[in-house]
Amino acid sequence: MNTTSNIKLVISSKTSIFLLRHSSIFKDFSRYLLTKFRYSIYNCFWFRWTAWQIDIHRN
């Protein structure tokens, strides 16, 4: 009885540690993706704005 409860405790603690590590990796990855996405949107707008400016100066 006692050993099985200990084994369950060890398994649950290992699982929680794994889940915590996994969630932190996921958070880092999502943060990286969000910044990359934000930069790509910014670059897209900047490119459109410069193209529009060049078009205005061309006319």
C-alpha positions as MATLAB code, in Angstrom:
seq = 'MNTTSNIKLVISSKTSIFLLRHSSIFKDFSRYLLTKFRYSIYNCFWFRWTAWQIDIHRN';
ca = [
       0.000    0.000    0.000;
       2.709    2.424    1.003;
       5.026    1.649   -1.911;
       2.271    1.996   -4.498;
       1.308    5.419   -3.150;
       4.989    6.435   -3.271;
       5.249    5.253   -6.866;
       2.130    7.234   -7.765;
       3.610   10.302   -6.092;
       6.865    9.954   -8.012;
       5.026    9.468  -11.298;
       2.768   12.465  -10.696;
       5.698   14.697   -9.714;
       7.670   13.656  -12.805;
       4.636   14.293  -14.987;
       4.084   17.729  -13.478;
       7.762   18.622  -13.979;
       7.544   17.448  -17.585;
       4.352   19.440  -18.148;
       5.890   22.539  -16.588;
       8.968   22.234  -18.774;
       6.800   21.605  -21.818;
       4.602   24.627  -21.110;
       7.648   26.879  -20.671;
       9.043   25.668  -24.005;
       5.634   26.297  -25.570;
       5.522   29.807  -24.074;
       8.979   30.623  -25.426;
       8.046   29.244  -28.842;
       4.774   31.186  -28.966;
       6.563   34.368  -27.874;
       9.135   33.847  -30.648;
       6.396   33.219  -33.195;
       4.447   36.293  -32.071;
       7.475   38.569  -32.386;
       8.309   37.081  -35.787;
       4.695   37.561  -36.910;
       4.676   41.131  -35.592;
       7.903   41.938  -37.421;
       6.594   40.438  -40.659;
       3.421   42.569  -40.434;
       5.551   45.648  -39.733;
       7.816   44.886  -42.703;
       4.803   44.366  -44.952;
       3.309   47.729  -43.974;
       6.670   49.462  -44.314;
       7.184   47.966  -47.775;
       3.697   49.032  -48.881;
       4.228   52.546  -47.512;
       7.591   52.967  -49.270;
       6.153   51.602  -52.518;
       3.276   54.100  -52.187;
       5.754   56.951  -51.555;
       7.827   55.959  -54.585;
       4.636   55.812  -56.657;
       3.654   59.327  -55.485;
       7.085   60.725  -56.343;
       7.073   58.973  -59.707;
       3.871   60.791  -60.698;
];
